[in-house]
Amino acid sequence: MLEVLLFQYNDMFGEPFPLKLFAGKPEIDVINILYDCVSNNKRYVEGMKTTVHIDDAPHR
């Protein structure tokens, strides 16, 4: 799921998601932020919080 969202973000905004800002964070947190960005058509802004929580996404 993470990979799909990363591709969608890149396609939507013409730039890669700043994944390096999330080093050491749980994958599910990145998925939630990416999903929020893609589903609401908004670019990520550093420090952005999300109320979207995908509980059944695969995570490590």
Long-range contacts (C-beta under 8 A, 24 or more apart in sequence): 1-31, 1-54, 1-57, 1-58, 2-27, 2-30, 2-31, 2-34, 5-31, 5-34, 5-35, 5-38, 6-34, 8-34, 8-38, 9-34, 9-37, 9-38, 9-44, 12-38, 12-41, 13-43, 17-44, 18-44, 18-46, 21-46, 26-59, 26-60, 27-58, 27-59, 27-60, 28-54, 28-57, 28-59, 31-57, 31-59
